[in-house]
Amino acid sequence: MIRYPHLRPSGTGPKPPSATTSIGGSLVFMLGTFALFVAMSYPVSAMTLVGGLALASVVLHRALPALGRRLRGRMTELDVPGFGTVEIRVSTR
């Protein structure tokens, strides 16, 4: 009985690219890497920016529901030239 050695075991051949890879994912990865290098180059500015964004998100998270409760049911009319009058009513859910 003659045995022929397998030159390439099954499962170790070249694989086709994954269906989940995309140009958008590659761009996000490259922009994220660039942002990381910029943050490492300017750490004080990066910490200030991140802190400011965190503070702004906390303020918006608390202020927007309060503003919605205060304006609940109030109707406002806005006159748009060339279009007409638009009525805006705020309702909270």
N, C-alpha and C positions, 0 to 999 in steps of 0.2 A: 504494500500500500504506500503510495507516494503522497507526502504531505507538502502542500505549498503554503509557505508562511504568508500571512496577511500583511501586506505592505502598510495598510492603514486600518486599524481597528475601527469597527463601526462606532459612530458617535463622536469621532474625533476630527471629522472632516470640516471643511469651511462651512460656516453657518450663514444663512441669508440674514440681511439686516432685519432687526425687529420691526414689527408693524407699528410700534408705538413711538419710534424715533421720528422726529419732525424737524423742520427748519425752525419753527417757533421754540421748541425745546432747546435746540442748539443756541439760538439767540439769547434765550433767558439764561442759559448756563454761562455764555460768554459775558453778558452784561453783569451777572452776579459776580463772576470772577473779577471783572474790571472794578466793580464797586468795592469788592473786598480789598483789592490792591490800593484803591484810593483811600479807603478807610484806614488802612495800615499806614499810609503815607501821611495822612492828616488826622491823627487820632482825636485831637481836641475838637476839631470841626465836626468829625463824625459823631462823637458823643453828644455834642450840642444839637446836631440835627436829629439824632434818634430821641434824645430827651424832649426836644420841642415837639416832635411828632407824637410821642407818647402823651405828653401833656395836652396837646390839642385833641387827641382822641378821647381822653378822659373828660375834658370839658364838653366836647360835642355829645358824648354818651350821656352826660347828665343834663345838659342844657336843652337839647332838642325835645325830649319828652316833656319837660316843663313848659317849653314854648308851645308845644302842641296842645297841652292841657289849657293853657291860657287863651289860645286862639280857637278853641273848640267851638264849632257852630257859628263862628263869626264869618260873615260874607264880605268880601271886598270886591269892588269893581275896578277894573283896570281898563282905561281907554287906550286902545292901540290905533294910532293914526293909519287910515287906509284899510283897516280890517274891521273895526267895530269895538264893542264893549265886551270884555271878558269878565265873567264872574268867577271868583275863586272862593271856595269854602274849605275849611280845614276840618277834618274829622279824624279822631284817633280811634285806633282799634285795639 
